[in-house]
Amino acid sequence: MVSDNHPQNGLSPGLESMILHVKDVLSCRVVRDEQGQVDKAYVLARVGRGPGAIAHDVETVLLGYGLKIDRSKISVAQVRHHAEDITAPRQIKLASLRYNYSGGRIEVEVQLRMGDETSMGKASGSATEDVRLSLSAEAIVDALRAFLPGDLMLSVDEVFCVNPKTKSIIVVTLSVLGPENYEAYISGSYVVKGDEMEAAAKATLDAVNTKLIEDDFVLNW
């Protein structure tokens, strides 16, 4: 489902995609040493479960990849979530999504809404199935620039579909770069209800709304 391609910069997006499914985890970063072994894991999580329990779950995910790590090298930072303080205007919603095919290519256009404000985003590329879902996510990221702080940069890392039992779910992982060398991966998901392109767009917004907008530690709004 998810592959770990061991990028040269030490990041492991495949591992991080799986760690993001651990309960209460908001973002994470896994660093490898020169031999390709896991050297450190940095995890940002909600306040709730103890850091030891979260570290144990992360260690279990790594063992599932055949990778061992000293649990003392799993750093868990916890932030208090203020979901009850989040009001509707701070939730970014998908107002519209359009896409057109032409000559083996597809152009995606989305409109986002946050309160009374709107923003447009576009992306285009090959119309192959694996690419077009990524383009839907990229169009969302393009539109998000109008709403997010200028020093916060998002990029699409992975878009994939999982099929538990009879449902298809689109999962989107985003890379986040922020001030003071902040770097993390966040993910969102959405159940396909007919249109996979719409599901990919809403999975991208799920990542942003639940793991950035509601996380004052990351956005510092």
C-alpha positions as CSV (number, residue, x, y, z in Angstrom):
1,M,0.0,0.0,0.0
2,V,2.7,2.4,1.0
3,S,6.4,2.1,0.0
4,D,9.4,3.4,1.9
5,N,11.9,4.7,-0.7
6,H,14.5,6.0,1.8
7,P,15.1,9.5,0.4
8,Q,18.6,10.8,0.6
9,N,17.6,13.7,2.8
10,G,16.9,11.2,5.7
11,L,13.1,11.6,5.6
12,S,11.0,8.5,5.2
13,P,7.5,9.5,3.9
14,G,6.3,5.9,3.7
15,L,7.0,5.3,7.4
16,E,5.6,8.7,8.4
17,S,2.4,8.0,6.5
18,M,1.8,4.9,8.6
19,I,2.8,6.6,11.9
20,L,0.2,9.3,11.2
21,H,-2.5,6.7,11.7
22,V,-1.4,6.1,15.3
23,K,-4.0,7.5,17.7
24,D,-3.5,11.2,18.7
25,V,-0.5,11.7,16.4
26,L,-0.7,15.0,14.5
27,S,2.6,15.0,12.6
28,C,5.9,13.2,12.6
29,R,9.4,13.0,11.2
30,V,11.6,9.9,10.9
31,V,15.4,10.3,10.4
32,R,17.7,7.6,9.2
33,D,21.5,7.3,9.7
34,E,24.0,6.6,6.9
35,Q,23.3,2.9,7.1
36,G,19.6,3.4,6.5
37,Q,18.7,2.5,10.1
38,V,16.2,4.6,12.0
39,D,18.2,7.1,14.1
40,K,15.4,9.2,15.6
41,A,11.7,9.8,15.4
42,Y,10.1,13.1,16.2
43,V,6.3,12.9,17.0
44,L,3.9,15.7,17.6
45,A,0.7,14.5,19.4
46,R,-2.4,15.7,21.1
47,V,-2.5,15.8,24.9
48,G,-4.4,12.8,26.2
49,R,-2.6,9.5,26.1
50,G,0.8,9.3,27.8
51,P,4.0,9.9,25.7
52,G,5.2,6.4,26.6
53,A,2.0,4.8,25.1
54,I,2.4,6.9,21.9
55,A,6.1,6.0,21.7
56,H,5.2,2.3,22.1
57,D,2.7,2.5,19.2
58,V,5.3,4.3,17.0
59,E,7.9,1.6,17.9
60,T,5.3,-1.1,16.9
61,V,4.8,0.6,13.5
62,L,8.6,0.7,12.9
63,L,8.9,-3.0,13.9
64,G,6.2,-3.7,11.3
65,Y,8.7,-2.5,8.7
66,G,11.4,-4.6,10.3
67,L,13.1,-1.6,11.8
68,K,14.3,-1.4,15.4
69,I,14.8,1.7,17.4
70,D,15.7,2.5,21.0
71,R,12.4,3.9,22.4
72,S,14.4,6.6,24.1
73,K,15.1,8.0,20.6
74,I,11.4,8.5,19.9
75,S,10.7,12.1,20.9
76,V,7.0,12.8,21.6
77,A,5.9,16.4,22.0
78,Q,2.3,17.0,23.1
79,V,0.1,20.0,22.4
80,R,-3.2,20.8,23.9
81,H,-6.0,20.8,21.4
82,H,-8.7,23.5,21.7
83,A,-11.3,22.0,19.4
84,E,-14.1,23.5,21.4
85,D,-12.7,26.9,20.5
86,I,-12.8,26.3,16.8
87,T,-15.6,28.2,15.1
88,A,-17.0,27.5,11.7
89,P,-15.2,30.4,9.8
90,R,-11.9,28.8,10.6
91,Q,-12.9,25.6,8.8
92,I,-11.9,25.7,5.2
93,K,-14.5,24.1,3.0
94,L,-14.7,22.9,-0.6
95,A,-17.2,25.2,-2.4
96,S,-16.7,23.7,-5.9
97,L,-14.5,21.4,-8.0
98,R,-14.4,21.2,-11.7
99,Y,-12.1,19.2,-14.0
100,N,-11.8,18.9,-17.8
101,Y,-10.1,16.3,-19.9
102,S,-8.3,17.2,-23.1
103,G,-5.7,15.3,-25.2
104,G,-4.8,12.9,-22.4
105,R,-4.4,15.7,-19.9
106,I,-6.7,17.0,-17.1
107,E,-7.1,20.5,-15.6
108,V,-8.5,20.7,-12.1
109,E,-10.0,23.9,-10.7
110,V,-11.3,24.2,-7.1
111,Q,-12.9,27.0,-5.1
112,L,-12.4,27.0,-1.3
113,R,-14.4,29.0,1.3
114,M,-13.5,30.1,4.8
115,G,-16.3,32.2,6.3
116,D,-17.0,35.0,3.8
117,E,-13.7,34.6,1.9
118,T,-13.1,32.4,-1.1
119,S,-10.0,31.3,-3.0
120,M,-9.4,29.6,-6.4
121,G,-6.8,27.0,-7.1
122,K,-5.7,25.1,-10.2
123,A,-3.5,22.2,-11.2
124,S,-3.0,20.3,-14.5
125,G,-1.1,17.3,-15.8
126,S,-1.5,13.7,-17.1
127,A,-5.0,12.2,-16.9
128,T,-3.8,8.9,-15.7
129,E,-5.5,7.6,-12.6
130,D,-2.6,7.8,-10.2
131,V,-1.7,11.4,-11.3
132,R,-5.2,12.9,-11.5
133,L,-5.9,12.2,-7.8
134,S,-2.7,14.0,-6.9
135,L,-3.7,16.9,-9.1
136,S,-6.9,17.3,-7.2
137,A,-4.9,17.6,-4.0
138,E,-2.5,20.0,-5.6
139,A,-5.3,22.3,-6.7
140,I,-6.5,22.4,-3.1
141,V,-2.9,23.3,-1.9
142,D,-2.8,26.0,-4.5
143,A,-6.0,27.5,-3.3
144,L,-5.0,27.2,0.4
145,R,-2.2,29.8,-0.1
146,A,-4.8,32.6,0.3
147,F,-5.8,31.3,3.8
148,L,-2.6,30.1,5.4
149,P,0.3,32.2,6.8
150,G,2.8,33.2,4.3
151,D,5.7,31.5,6.1
152,L,3.9,28.1,6.0
153,M,4.4,26.0,2.9
154,L,2.5,22.9,1.9
155,S,3.2,20.3,-0.8
156,V,1.5,17.1,-1.7
157,D,3.6,14.1,-0.7
158,E,1.3,11.0,-1.3
159,V,-2.2,10.3,-2.5
160,F,-3.4,6.7,-2.3
161,C,-6.6,4.7,-2.0
162,V,-7.3,2.0,0.6
163,N,-10.2,-0.5,0.4
164,P,-11.2,-1.8,3.8
165,K,-14.2,-4.3,3.2
166,T,-16.6,-2.5,0.8
167,K,-15.5,1.1,1.2
168,S,-12.8,3.0,-0.7
169,I,-10.9,5.7,1.3
170,I,-8.6,8.3,-0.2
171,V,-5.6,9.2,2.0
172,V,-3.5,12.3,1.4
173,T,-0.2,13.1,3.0
174,L,1.2,16.6,3.0
175,S,4.7,17.9,3.7
176,V,4.7,21.0,5.9
177,L,7.5,23.6,6.1
178,G,7.3,26.4,8.6
179,P,9.4,29.0,10.4
180,E,12.4,28.0,12.5
181,N,13.1,25.0,10.4
182,Y,9.7,23.4,11.3
183,E,9.2,20.3,9.1
184,A,6.5,17.7,9.4
185,Y,4.1,15.4,7.6
186,I,0.3,15.5,8.1
187,S,-2.4,13.3,6.6
188,G,-6.2,13.4,6.0
189,S,-8.7,10.9,4.6
190,Y,-12.1,10.9,3.1
191,V,-14.5,8.1,2.1
192,V,-15.2,7.9,-1.6
193,K,-18.9,8.6,-2.2
194,G,-18.9,8.5,-6.0
195,D,-16.2,10.9,-7.2
196,E,-12.6,10.0,-6.3
197,M,-11.4,13.5,-7.4
198,E,-13.8,15.1,-4.8
199,A,-12.7,12.6,-2.2
200,A,-9.0,13.5,-2.8
201,A,-9.8,17.2,-2.5
202,K,-11.7,16.7,0.8
203,A,-9.0,14.4,2.2
204,T,-6.5,17.2,1.6
205,L,-8.8,19.6,3.5
206,D,-9.3,17.0,6.3
207,A,-5.5,17.1,6.9
208,V,-5.5,20.9,7.0
209,N,-8.6,21.4,9.0
210,T,-7.9,18.8,11.7
211,K,-4.1,18.9,11.9
212,L,-3.2,22.5,11.1
213,I,-6.2,24.8,11.6
214,E,-7.1,23.3,15.0
215,D,-3.4,23.0,16.0
216,D,-2.4,26.4,17.4
217,F,1.1,25.1,18.0
218,V,1.7,24.6,14.3
219,L,0.0,27.7,12.9
220,N,0.4,30.0,15.9
221,W,-2.6,32.0,14.8
